[in-house]
Amino acid sequence: MSEKVERIRNIALIGHGGAGKTSLAEALLYDSGVVNRLGSVDDGNSTLDFEPEELKRQSSISSGFHQFNWKNHTINLIDTPGDQNFFSDTKSCMQAADGVVVVVDAVDGVKVQTELAWEFAKEFGLPCVIFINRLDRERADFNRTFEDAKVSFEPKPIILQLPIGSEADFKGVVDLIRNQAFIYAADGKAKKEDIPADMQDLVESEREALVENIAEADDSLIEKYLEGEALSEEELNAALRNGTLSHTFVPVICGSATKNIGIDLLMDFIVTSMPSPVDRGPIKAVDPDSGTEIEKAPDENEPFSGYVIKTLADPYAGRLTIFRVVSGKLGSDGTFYNPNKDTKERFTQLLSIAGKEQKAATGAGPGAIVAVAKLKETATGDTLCDSSGKVQYACAEPLPSLISFAMSAKSKGDEDKIFISLTKLLEEDPSLKLDRVAETKEILLSGLGQIHIEAVLDKLKRKFNVEAQLNTPKVPYRETIKGKARVQGKHKKQTGGHGQYGDCWIKIEPLPRGKGFEFVDAIVGGVIPKTYIPAVEKGVVESAKKGVLAGFPTVDFKVTLDDGSYHQVDSSEMAFKIAGSLAFKKAIESATPTLLEPIMKVQVITPEDFMGDIMGDLNGRRGKVLGMDNAGKNQVINAQVPMAEFLSYASDLRSMTGGRGMFTMEFSHYDEVPAQIADKIIEETKRSQK
């Protein structure tokens, strides 16, 4: 195995929005000498938040990539978004990491998005370290934040460092393994000092607890520890690494990104205790030809393979495809095979990503995160490999959409331009969904929240010079019947020459919800010739597209054609189609028509404090609460809610919980609309149609 691969660290910064991930990334780049000034999110000059939409919101909406060196190791940094609106990108890009720094705000503690990001890390099997940030802020509290982490996270967090001073007086940290205090100057340079006298007792007891926790990761050490032998710093560091990589515990370190305190110690930890691609080991894949499961080791002598974690769409430069190399080597140009699309792709230049810049790379081996431009077919989630060693990796699915808006052009005639431009932005963000709804004649854009959709509008204007506006989408109601009827549909028209004659008797009855439409041919004795029977069905189907109550499609009914008559000369397919249509309309009116609405299956995750408000709100939306579960310190409410009452829920939940609640939503079924509400909907629909 190449020593070079063992010296790579792919690290994702994850956590709730506002915890200071991008500020931490800036401090890492500054202390490692990559940049010569400490960029600031608030001042809009950070290296990793550079998109106009990010500068406007002062938060990350897309994962940023950069690389730096520290103590002869190459660290590929992935700065992920912490806002729920952009969390699908977080999940996708975390796949390229081998380890994770979980950034927790010392003022606000662990929030819902931190916990969700933690679940992603568990799903991908990534070792974690917790960095308690912003200890220099007013109301920052290290102990409270650590207790919060203990309640929220598994495996157990263990304290590796203690802060010296608090809030505005925070000036350094005590490293418990080295038993050493580090005091920081304004430029982030640390000076070793004696542990403050007022911290001696605390440091002693916390170090004792740490040594015991670390020793548990190594059987030989626990024996020495129980026999009262002193453990050396080297032994403790080796056991710390083993315990971190084996998920026995999660080390907790601390500092301040904006004050540049503790950043060098975090980099030391990443180098000594976080995994390389070699530590992560082989990655599971499938042979696309045989379907058998295989594993690919991070070996540069193997055929090349990798997977795409992100795509950037640019109207001028074309696509930029960012991927992680799993095995093999790449030169500065060459050809890929894409098994997802069964196609070959050519690239002319290999690139490394440094914030908003791309730099030419001479090559890449296992563990590298690199990019190429202008691939024609390849999308996020696809595998790239050598055609001599075909392999396909399973990538994370985008998070499900939570909110939809109808898009309309501000300028007349721009509708098609909107659709084409949005299609290109979908390449960049697979969590967006675009749909043309035939029955409502709307272009629907669905995403993870209103801010997500608004950011797309900003990009649409900036990248493609198309302005769009958002409207509340029309609810796709349906109509059905509750009763039965048997009617005649007769079409008889005499004109000069051949007339038109079609005559059918149909029986209509309801079907169970979700069964759609069923047509039964019960004609006997040839009273309607077989050639005309499909025409009757066609007449029914076409009429069912526009129901009798408010013009919504009619569903969940069965039509039995059981009688009729025909004329040797005047009957035709068209005449029987019209007869079928007339019969349907007459039958529906006699069979107690009713309105159906889509019901969504909803899961709301919230801190317990907001349970009462949320339950009351769901009831007010005609929701039906099905049950509740515990999820750490949060509560999960399972409910069914009509879609019409849930169109604005993303922003409403944010207001109710101060951004600490989140939800998922998917279509469940159609159900009958209460009569009083149905009357209003029918009246409004008819008025708008006029």
C-alpha positions in Angstrom: 0.0 0.0 0.0 1.3 3.4 -0.9 2.6 5.5 2.1 1.0 8.5 0.3 -2.5 7.0 0.7 -1.9 6.5 4.5 -1.1 10.2 4.7 -4.4 11.3 3.3 -7.3 12.5 5.6 -10.7 13.2 4.1 -12.6 15.1 6.7 -16.1 16.5 6.6 -17.2 19.4 8.9 -20.8 18.7 9.9 -23.3 20.3 12.3 -26.2 22.7 12.6 -26.3 25.9 10.6 -24.6 28.7 12.5 -22.3 26.4 14.6 -19.3 27.9 12.8 -18.2 25.2 10.4 -17.1 27.6 7.6 -15.3 29.8 10.2 -13.5 26.6 11.4 -12.6 25.7 7.8 -11.2 29.2 7.4 -9.1 28.9 10.5 -7.7 25.5 9.4 -6.7 26.9 6.0 -5.1 30.0 7.7 -3.2 28.0 10.3 -1.9 25.6 7.7 -0.6 28.5 5.6 -3.0 27.9 2.6 -4.4 31.4 2.9 -2.7 34.5 4.3 -5.7 36.1 6.1 -8.5 34.7 8.2 -11.6 34.9 6.1 -15.0 35.8 7.7 -18.5 34.6 6.9 -19.9 37.8 8.5 -17.7 40.0 6.3 -18.4 38.0 3.2 -14.8 37.2 2.4 -14.5 33.5 3.4 -12.7 31.2 1.0 -15.4 28.5 1.1 -18.6 30.5 1.0 -18.3 32.4 -2.3 -21.6 31.9 -4.2 -23.7 35.1 -4.2 -26.6 33.2 -2.6 -24.3 32.2 0.3 -23.0 35.8 0.7 -26.5 37.1 0.8 -27.6 34.6 3.5 -24.3 34.5 5.3 -24.5 30.7 5.4 -23.4 27.7 3.3 -25.9 26.4 0.8 -23.4 24.1 -1.0 -20.5 21.9 0.2 -17.1 23.6 -0.2 -13.8 21.7 -0.9 -10.2 22.6 -0.1 -7.0 20.9 0.6 -4.2 21.7 3.0 -1.0 20.0 4.4 -0.2 19.6 8.1 2.8 17.6 9.4 3.4 15.8 6.1 -0.3 14.8 5.8 -2.7 15.9 3.1 -6.1 16.9 4.5 -9.0 17.1 2.0 -11.6 19.3 3.7 -15.4 19.2 3.0 -17.3 22.1 4.5 -21.0 21.0 4.5 -24.2 23.1 4.8 -26.0 22.9 8.2 -29.3 24.3 7.0 -32.1 21.7 6.6 -32.9 23.3 3.2 -29.5 22.2 1.8 -28.9 19.0 3.8 -29.2 16.6 0.8 -25.9 18.1 -0.4 -24.4 17.4 3.1 -25.4 13.8 2.9 -24.1 13.3 -0.7 -20.7 14.9 0.0 -20.2 13.2 3.4 -19.8 9.9 1.4 -16.4 11.2 0.2 -15.1 11.6 3.8 -13.3 9.0 6.0 -13.9 10.9 9.2 -16.1 13.7 10.6 -15.6 16.8 12.8 -19.0 17.4 14.4 -19.1 21.2 15.1 -21.3 22.1 18.1 -22.1 25.6 19.2 -21.2 26.2 22.9 -24.1 28.6 23.2 -26.9 26.7 21.5 -25.7 23.2 22.1 -26.8 20.2 20.0 -29.6 21.0 17.5 -31.8 18.8 15.3 -29.6 19.2 12.2 -26.5 18.1 14.2 -28.3 14.9 15.2 -29.4 14.3 11.6 -25.8 14.8 10.4 -24.6 12.4 13.1 -27.1 9.8 11.8 -25.6 10.2 8.3 -22.1 9.6 9.8 -23.3 6.4 11.5 -24.9 5.3 8.2 -21.6 5.7 6.4 -19.6 4.2 9.3 -17.5 7.4 9.8 -15.5 7.9 13.0 -16.2 11.3 14.6 -14.6 13.9 16.8 -16.8 16.6 18.4 -15.4 20.2 18.3 -17.2 22.5 20.8 -16.9 25.9 19.1 -17.5 29.5 19.9 -16.4 29.2 23.5 -15.6 33.0 23.4 -19.2 34.0 23.0 -21.6 35.3 25.6 -23.5 32.5 27.3 -21.1 29.9 26.0 -21.0 26.9 28.4 -18.6 23.9 27.8 -20.0 21.7 30.5 -23.7 22.2 29.4 -22.7 21.5 25.8 -20.8 18.3 26.7 -23.8 17.1 28.8 -26.0 17.8 25.8 -23.7 15.7 23.6 -23.8 12.9 26.1 -27.6 12.8 25.9 -27.7 13.1 22.1 -24.9 10.9 20.8 -23.9 7.3 20.7 -21.1 6.1 21.2 -20.3 8.0 24.4 -18.4 11.3 24.0 -15.2 11.6 26.2 -13.5 14.9 27.1 -10.0 15.3 25.6 -9.6 19.0 26.3 -10.9 21.5 28.8 -11.3 25.3 28.1 -9.2 27.9 30.0 -11.5 30.9 30.8 -15.0 31.4 29.5 -16.9 33.7 27.2 -14.8 36.9 26.6 -12.0 35.5 28.8 -11.6 32.3 26.9 -7.9 32.1 26.1 -6.8 28.6 25.7 -7.2 24.8 26.4 -5.8 22.1 28.6 -4.8 19.0 26.7 -5.6 16.2 29.2 -3.3 13.5 27.6 -0.3 15.8 27.5 -1.4 17.3 30.8 -0.4 20.7 29.3 -2.0 24.1 29.0 -1.9 26.0 25.7 -2.5 29.8 25.8 -3.2 31.5 22.5 -2.1 34.9 21.1 -4.3 36.9 18.8 -2.6 35.3 15.7 -3.5 31.8 16.8 0.0 30.9 17.9 0.0 28.7 21.1 2.3 29.0 24.0 2.8 26.1 26.5 2.1 27.1 30.0 1.5 25.5 33.4 -2.1 24.4 34.1 -3.8 27.3 36.0 -3.9 26.6 39.8 -7.7 27.0 40.0 -8.1 24.2 37.4 -5.7 21.6 38.9 -8.3 19.5 40.7 -10.7 19.5 37.8 -7.9 18.6 35.3 -6.8 15.7 37.6 -10.3 14.2 37.9 -11.1 14.7 34.2 -7.7 13.2 33.2 -8.4 10.2 35.4 -11.8 9.7 33.7 -10.2 10.1 30.3 -7.4 7.6 30.9 -10.0 5.0 32.1 -12.2 5.6 29.0 -9.2 5.4 26.6 -7.9 2.3 28.3 -11.2 0.5 27.6 -10.3 0.5 23.9 -7.2 -1.7 24.5 -7.3 -4.9 26.6 -3.6 -4.8 27.5 -3.9 -1.2 28.7 -7.0 -1.8 30.9 -5.0 -4.5 32.7 -2.1 -2.1 33.3 -4.5 0.6 34.4 -6.4 -1.7 36.8 -3.1 -2.8 38.3 -2.3 0.9 39.0 0.5 1.2 36.4 1.0 4.6 34.8 0.2 4.7 31.1 2.6 6.6 28.8 1.5 9.4 26.4 2.4 7.1 23.4 0.2 4.3 24.8 -2.7 6.6 25.4 -2.5 8.2 21.9 -2.4 4.7 20.3 -5.5 3.6 22.3 -7.2 7.0 21.6 -6.8 6.3 17.9 -8.0 2.7 18.2 -11.0 3.7 20.2 -11.9 6.6 17.8 -11.6 4.4 14.7 -13.5 1.5 16.2 -16.4 3.8 17.4 -15.8 2.8 21.0 -16.0 6.5 22.0 -16.1 10.0 20.5 -13.4 12.4 21.6 -14.5 16.0 22.5 -12.1 18.9 21.9 -12.8 22.6 22.1 -11.9 26.0 20.8 -13.0 29.1 18.9 -12.7 29.3 15.1 -13.0 33.1 14.9 -10.5 33.7 17.8 -8.2 30.9 16.3 -8.0 29.0 19.6 -7.4 25.3 19.6 -7.2 24.9 15.8 -3.7 23.6 15.7 -4.6 20.9 18.3 -7.6 19.9 16.2 -5.3 19.5 13.1 -2.9 17.4 15.3 -5.9 15.2 16.3 -7.0 14.8 12.6 -3.5 13.6 11.6 -2.9 11.3 14.6 -6.3 9.9 15.4 -8.6 10.2 12.3 -8.7 7.5 9.6 -6.9 7.4 6.3 -8.5 5.7 3.2 -6.4 2.6 4.2 -7.9 2.6 7.7 -11.4 2.9 6.2 -10.6 -0.3 4.2 -12.3 -1.7 1.1 -15.5 -0.2 -0.1 -18.4 -2.4 -1.1 -19.5 -2.3 -4.8 -21.3 -4.5 -7.4 -20.0 -6.0 -10.6 -22.5 -4.4 -13.1 -22.3 -7.3 -15.5 -22.8 -10.2 -13.1 -24.5 -8.4 -10.2 -22.2 -10.0 -7.7 -20.9 -8.0 -4.7 -17.3 -7.1 -4.7 -14.9 -4.9 -2.6 -12.5 -2.3 -3.8 -9.4 -1.6 -1.7 -7.7 1.8 -1.8 -4.8 0.4 -3.9 -3.3 2.4 -6.7 -2.2 -0.8 -8.5 -5.9 -1.8 -9.0 -8.0 -0.5 -12.0 -9.3 3.0 -11.5 -12.7 3.4 -9.8 -14.5 6.3 -8.0 -18.0 7.8 -7.4 -19.4 11.2 -8.1 -20.5 13.2 -5.0 -21.3 16.6 -6.6 -22.1 18.2 -9.9 -21.8 22.0 -10.5 -23.7 23.4 -13.5 -22.3 26.5 -15.3 -24.0 27.9 -18.4 -20.6 28.9 -19.8 -18.1 26.4 -18.5 -20.4 23.4 -18.6 -20.6 20.7 -15.9 -18.0 20.3 -13.2 -18.1 16.7 -11.8 -16.5 16.2 -8.4 -15.7 12.6 -7.4 -13.7 10.6 -4.9 -11.1 8.1 -6.2 -11.5 4.7 -4.5 -8.9 2.6 -6.3 -6.3 3.0 -9.0 -4.6 6.0 -10.5 -5.6 8.8 -12.9 -3.4 10.9 -15.1 -4.1 14.5 -16.1 -6.4 13.3 -19.0 -8.0 10.1 -20.2 -11.3 8.1 -20.5 -13.8 6.9 -17.9 -16.5 4.2 -18.2 -19.8 5.1 -16.5 -21.7 1.8 -15.7 -24.8 3.8 -14.6 -25.2 5.2 -18.1 -23.3 2.4 -19.9 -21.2 5.0 -21.7 -17.6 6.2 -22.0 -16.7 9.7 -21.0 -13.5 11.6 -22.1 -11.8 14.2 -19.9 -9.0 16.5 -21.0 -7.9 18.0 -17.6 -7.9 16.7 -14.0 -8.7 19.4 -11.4 -8.3 19.9 -7.7 -10.9 22.1 -6.0 -9.7 25.0 -3.8 -12.8 26.9 -2.8 -14.1 28.8 -5.9 -10.9 28.0 -7.8 -10.0 24.9 -9.7 -6.3 24.1 -10.2 -4.8 21.7 -12.7 -3.8 18.4 -11.2 -1.1 16.1 -12.6 -2.8 12.9 -11.3 -4.8 11.3 -8.5 -4.7 8.1 -6.5 -6.9 6.4 -3.9 -8.5 8.8 -1.5 -8.2 11.8 -3.7 -11.1 14.2 -4.2 -10.8 15.7 -7.7 -12.9 17.1 -10.5 -13.2 17.1 -14.3 -15.2 19.4 -16.5 -17.7 18.9 -19.4 -18.7 15.2 -18.9 -21.8 14.8 -21.1 -23.8 12.0 -19.4 -22.4 11.6 -15.8 -24.5 12.8 -12.9 -24.2 12.9 -9.1 -24.3 9.4 -7.7 -22.8 7.8 -10.8 -19.7 5.5 -10.7 -16.7 6.2 -12.9 -14.3 3.3 -13.5 -11.9 1.7 -15.9 -13.6 -0.4 -18.6 -11.1 -3.2 -17.8 -12.4 -3.4 -14.2 -16.1 -2.6 -14.2 -17.6 -1.8 -10.8 -20.6 0.2 -9.5 -20.9 1.9 -6.1 -24.2 2.5 -4.4 -24.5 6.1 -3.5 -26.8 7.9 -1.1 -30.3 8.7 -2.3 -31.2 12.5 -2.2 -33.4 13.5 0.8 -37.2 13.5 -0.1 -38.8 16.8 -1.1 -40.8 18.6 1.6 -42.3 21.6 -0.2 -43.5 22.4 -3.7 -44.2 25.7 -5.5 -45.7 26.4 -8.9 -43.3 28.3 -11.0 -44.3 31.0 -13.5 -42.3 33.3 -15.7 -42.2 37.0 -14.9 -41.8 37.7 -18.6 -44.3 36.3 -21.0 -43.0 33.5 -23.2 -40.2 32.5 -20.8 -42.0 29.3 -19.6 -40.0 26.9 -21.7 -36.8 28.8 -20.9 -37.6 28.3 -17.2 -38.1 24.6 -17.6 -34.8 24.1 -19.6 -32.8 26.2 -17.1 -34.3 24.4 -14.1 -33.4 21.0 -15.7 -29.8 22.1 -15.8 -29.9 23.2 -12.1 -31.3 19.7 -11.3 -28.0 18.3 -12.4 -26.4 20.3 -9.6 -28.9 19.4 -7.0 -30.6 16.0 -7.1 -32.8 16.8 -4.2 -34.8 19.2 -6.4 -37.7 17.7 -8.3 -39.3 19.3 -11.4 -42.7 18.3 -12.8 -45.2 19.5 -15.3 -48.7 18.7 -13.9 -51.0 18.1 -16.8 -54.2 18.4 -14.8 -53.3 21.8 -13.2 -51.1 22.9 -16.1 -48.4 24.0 -13.6 -44.6 23.6 -13.5 -43.9 22.4 -10.0 -40.6 22.7 -8.3 -40.1 20.7 -5.1 -37.3 21.0 -2.6 -36.4 20.7 1.1 -37.8 24.1 2.1 -38.8 27.6 1.0 -35.2 28.9 1.4 -34.0 26.0 -0.8 -36.5 27.0 -3.6 -35.7 30.7 -3.2 -32.0 30.0 -3.6 -32.8 28.2 -6.8 -34.7 31.3 -8.1 -31.6 33.4 -7.3 -29.4 31.0 -9.2 -31.8 30.9 -12.1 -31.6 34.7 -12.5 -27.8 34.8 -12.0 -26.8 31.9 -14.2 -29.4 31.8 -16.9 -30.9 35.3 -16.8 -34.4 34.0 -16.3 -36.8 35.5 -13.7 -39.5 33.4 -12.2 -42.1 33.8 -9.4 -43.4 31.3 -6.9 -47.1 30.5 -6.4 -48.9 28.2 -4.1 -49.5 25.0 -6.1 -53.0 23.9 -6.8 -53.9 20.8 -4.8 -54.5 17.8 -7.1 -58.0 16.9 -5.9 -59.8 13.9 -7.3 -63.5 13.0 -7.6 -65.1 9.6 -7.0 -68.5 8.1 -6.2 -70.1 6.6 -3.1 -73.2 5.0 -4.7 -74.2 2.8 -7.6 -76.2 3.6 -10.8 -77.3 2.0 -14.0 -78.0 4.3 -16.9 -78.3 4.5 -20.7 -76.1 6.6 -22.9 -77.5 7.1 -26.4 -76.1 9.1 -29.2 -78.4 9.4 -32.2 -78.0 12.0 -34.9 -79.4 12.1 -38.3 -77.8 14.2 -41.0 -77.6 14.0 -44.8 -76.2 10.6 -45.7 -75.0 8.4 -42.9 -76.2 9.3 -39.4 -74.6 8.6 -36.0 -75.9 5.9 -33.7 -74.5 4.5 -30.5 -76.4 3.0 -27.6 -75.0 1.6 -24.4 -76.2 0.7 -20.9 -73.6 0.9 -18.1 -73.6 0.0 -14.5 -71.3 2.2 -12.3 -70.1 1.4 -8.8 -67.3 2.5 -6.4 -64.0 0.6 -6.0 -61.8 0.6 -2.9 -59.6 3.7 -2.5 -56.6 3.7 -4.7 -57.9 1.0 -7.2 -58.3 3.5 -10.1 -60.6 2.4 -12.8 -61.9 -1.0 -14.0 -64.0 -1.7 -17.2 -66.0 -4.9 -17.6 -67.4 -6.1 -20.9 -70.6 -8.0 -20.0 -72.2 -7.9 -23.4 -73.9 -11.1 -24.6 -75.5 -12.0 -27.8 -73.6 -9.4 -29.8 -76.1 -6.5 -29.0 -73.0 -4.3 -29.4 -70.4 -5.6 -31.8 -66.9 -6.3 -30.3 -65.3 -3.6 -32.5 -67.3 -0.8 -30.8 -66.8 -2.0 -27.1 -63.3 -0.3 -26.7 -64.9 2.9 -28.0 -67.4 2.9 -25.1 -64.5 2.4 -22.7 -62.6 5.2 -24.4 -65.6 7.6 -24.0 -65.8 6.8 -20.3 -62.0 7.2 -19.7 -61.9 10.6 -21.5 -64.9 11.9 -19.7 -63.5 10.7 -16.4 -60.5 13.1 -16.8 -62.9 15.9 -16.0 -65.4 15.1 -13.2 -68.9 16.6 -12.7 -68.3 18.3 -9.4 -65.4 20.7 -10.2 -63.6 19.2 -13.2 -61.1 17.1 -11.2 -60.3 13.5 -12.5 -62.7 10.8 -11.4 -61.0 7.7 -9.9 -61.8 4.5 -8.0 -64.9 3.3 -9.9 -65.9 0.3 -12.0 -68.0 0.4 -15.2 -69.8 -2.7 -16.5 -71.1 -2.5 -20.0 -74.1 -4.9 -20.0 -76.5 -3.9 -22.8 -77.1 -1.6 -25.8 -78.0 -1.6 -29.5 -76.4 -0.6 -32.8 -77.4 0.3 -36.3 -76.0 -1.6 -39.3 -75.2 1.6 -41.2 -75.1 4.6 -38.8 -73.1 3.0 -35.9 -69.4 3.9 -35.7 -66.6 4.0 -33.1 -67.1 7.7 -32.7 -70.8 7.3 -32.0 -70.2 4.7 -29.3 -67.4 6.8 -27.8 -69.9 9.7 -27.5 -72.5 7.3 -26.1 -70.0 6.0 -23.5 -69.2 9.6 -22.5 -72.9 10.5 -22.1 -73.6 7.4 -20.0 -70.6 8.2 -17.7 -71.8 11.8 -17.0 -75.3 10.7 -16.3 -74.2 7.8 -14.1 -71.8 9.9 -12.0 -74.5 12.4 -11.2 -76.8 9.5 -9.9 -74.0 7.7 -8.0 -73.4 10.3 -5.2 -70.2 12.0 -6.5 -67.8 13.2 -3.8 -64.4 15.1 -3.6 -61.1 13.4 -2.6 -58.0 15.1 -1.3 -54.4 13.9 -1.1 -53.4 12.9 2.5 -49.7 13.1 3.4 -47.8 10.8 5.8 -45.8 13.2 8.0 -43.1 12.7 10.6 -42.2 15.8 12.8 -39.0 15.7 14.9 -38.9 18.3 17.6 -37.5 19.0 21.1 -40.0 18.1 23.7 -40.6 21.8 24.7 -42.5 22.4 21.4 -44.7 19.2 21.5 -47.9 20.9 22.7 -47.7 23.7 20.1 -47.0 21.2 17.3 -49.8 18.8 18.3 -52.3 21.7 18.5 -51.1 23.0 15.1 -51.5 19.5 13.5 -55.0 19.2 14.9 -55.8 22.6 13.5 -54.7 21.4 10.1 -57.2 18.6 10.2 -54.3 16.2 11.0 -54.6 12.8 12.6 -51.8 12.0 15.1 -51.0 8.3 14.8 -48.4 8.0 17.5 -45.2 9.3 19.1 -41.7 7.9 19.6 -38.5 9.0 21.4 -35.4 9.9 19.4 -32.7 10.8 21.9 -33.8 14.1 23.5 -36.2 14.7 20.7 -39.8 13.5 20.1 -41.0 12.1 16.8 -44.7 12.7 16.0 -46.2 10.5 13.3 -49.4 11.9 11.7 -51.5 12.1 8.5 -52.4 15.5 7.3 -54.3 16.8 4.2 -51.9 18.2 1.6 -54.0 21.4 1.3 -53.3 22.2 5.0 -49.6 21.4 4.7 -48.4 23.6 1.8 -46.7 26.2 4.1 -45.6 23.8 6.9 -41.8 24.1 6.4 -41.8 27.8 7.2 -44.5 27.5 9.9 -42.5 24.7 11.8 -39.4 26.8 11.6 -41.3 29.7 13.3 -42.9 27.5 15.9 -39.6 25.8 17.0 -37.1 28.6 16.3 -35.5 26.4 13.6 -35.1 23.4 15.9 -37.8 21.2 14.4 -37.8 19.3 11.2 -40.1 17.0 9.3 -40.4 14.5 6.4 -43.5 14.1 4.3 -44.6 11.7 1.6 -47.9 10.9 -0.1 -50.0 8.4 1.7 -53.4 8.1 0.1 -56.6 9.9 -1.1 -59.5 10.5 1.3 -62.9 12.1 1.3 -63.0 15.9 1.9 -65.5 16.9 4.6 -68.7 18.1 3.0 -68.5 21.7 4.3 -64.9 22.1 3.0 -65.7 20.3 -0.3 -68.5 22.8 -1.0 -66.1 25.7 -0.6 -63.4 24.0 -2.9 -66.0 23.3 -5.6 -67.3 26.8 -5.4 -63.8 28.4 -5.6 -62.8 26.1 -8.4 -65.8 26.9 -10.5 -65.3 30.6 -9.9 -61.7 30.4 -11.0 -62.6 28.4 -14.1 -65.1 31.1 -15.2 
